[in-house]
Amino acid sequence: MFAQARRATVLVILGLLTSPAVAQDKWPEHVIKLVVPYPPGGVADALARHVGRIVERDLGQPIVIENRGGAGSNIGSNVVAKSPADGYTILLGSTANAVNMSLYKKIPYDTLRDFIPVSLLADVPTVLVVNASLPVKSVAELIAYAKQRPGELTYASAGPGSPAHIAAELFLRASGVRIRQVAYRGGGPAVVDVIGGHVNLMFTNLQAVFAGIEFGSLRLLGTGGTKRWPAFPEVPTIAEAGVPGYEASAWYGLLLPAGTPAPIVARLQRALEGVRSADSLKSIRKFGADPVVSTPDLLQRRLEAEIKSYAKLIRETGIGVE
């Protein structure tokens, strides 16, 4: 009887030791939630829905998009940070997860401590547009025009610490011009006022201003990436156009709650291979984004580097949010 009891105990222990592995092998067994920490519409939402369709085909389980916007992405990010580490809640992470570590005096999560990176998805170069009535047709002309009128021109941003704000601050520091910020609660109203001529210019993503460029109400002066955008090959990068070394872009990627088992992270990363297909690349570029699929380690290094670099910029410029 003692031998039987001992064998039963051993079997129970083995079961406890192996059951997590079995659960990981079966993942996913039901619907997966992809949290987008921004409102519906825009690059983040479009990218998440596109990638979600690719991943659910590969995994064989539905991917449900849940928009949890607010507080510069902190609300949605915190939802995922506090979720079970079982692979069923994923965050569409972004540059904001690096910026917010220094931008806010207090946030309810720590990007490096509370998340495990899966992969980059896309880089989104910033573009510089001006209202078509402004008498400048190049970055060099804008700089000269602004220097003749220090503090008279205005740029729109989607709020303190937004990619538009960061990109503008980088430009002002690199070019030595003074242009006043007009902050909005979101990118949509900001774009509307630049189109309407109430504000002179804006740094934003291409998708947000593409219609204005096509209709001629906005003039595209330069792009913030390291290479020219394929849809506008005649438009130089801002670095080429007179601000050497200038680079401003946002990125999006997938993050999981810390503690998620490595096999689940690896399986999800493999499911992203479909993003590399020709049709997928074409679709993502229509959003004004450059598709990227990376290793978790690459995204981890990028987060660490950007947290440091944005902390320095925020400290030096005095940008901050209570």
VENVENPE-V695557 format. One record per backbone hydrogen bond with DSSP energy under -0.5 kcal/mol. CO is the residue of the C=O (numbers start at 1). NH is the residue of the N-H. If there is no record, write none. Layout:
co nh
CO NH
CO NH
//
This chain:
co nh
1 5
2 6
3 7
4 8
5 9
6 10
7 11
8 12
9 13
10 14
11 15
12 16
13 17
14 18
15 19
16 20
18 22
19 23
20 24
21 25
22 26
23 27
24 27
32 34
32 64
33 35
33 90
34 36
34 66
35 37
35 92
36 38
36 68
37 70
41 45
42 46
43 47
44 48
45 49
46 50
47 51
48 52
49 53
50 54
51 55
52 56
53 57
54 58
55 59
56 60
62 32
62 64
63 65
64 34
65 67
66 36
66 68
68 76
70 73
70 75
71 74
73 77
74 78
75 79
76 80
77 81
78 82
80 83
84 86
85 261
88 33
89 257
90 35
91 93
91 255
92 37
93 253
94 97
95 98
95 99
96 100
98 101
99 102
99 103
100 104
103 321
110 114
111 115
114 258
116 256
119 254
120 294
121 292
122 252
123 125
123 290
124 250
125 206
126 224
127 129
127 204
128 221
128 222
129 202
130 219
131 134
134 136
138 142
139 143
140 144
141 145
142 146
143 147
144 148
145 149
146 149
147 150
149 152
149 153
153 180
154 201
155 182
156 203
157 184
159 162
162 166
163 167
164 168
165 169
166 170
167 171
168 172
169 173
170 174
171 175
172 176
177 179
178 151
180 155
182 157
184 186
186 190
187 191
188 192
189 193
190 194
191 195
192 196
193 198
193 199
194 197
200 131
201 156
202 129
202 204
204 127
205 208
205 209
206 209
206 210
209 213
210 214
211 215
212 216
212 217
212 218
213 216
217 132
219 130
219 221
222 128
223 238
224 248
229 232
230 233
232 235
234 236
236 223
237 241
238 243
239 242
243 246
248 126
250 124
251 95
252 121
252 122
253 93
254 118
254 119
255 91
256 116
257 260
261 264
261 265
262 266
263 267
264 268
265 269
266 270
267 271
268 272
269 272
270 273
271 274
272 275
273 276
274 277
277 281
278 282
279 283
280 284
281 285
282 286
283 286
283 287
284 287
284 289
285 288
287 207
289 291
290 123
295 299
296 300
297 301
298 302
299 303
300 304
301 305
302 306
303 307
304 308
305 309
306 310
307 311
308 312
309 313
310 314
311 315
312 316
313 317
314 318
314 319
321 105
//
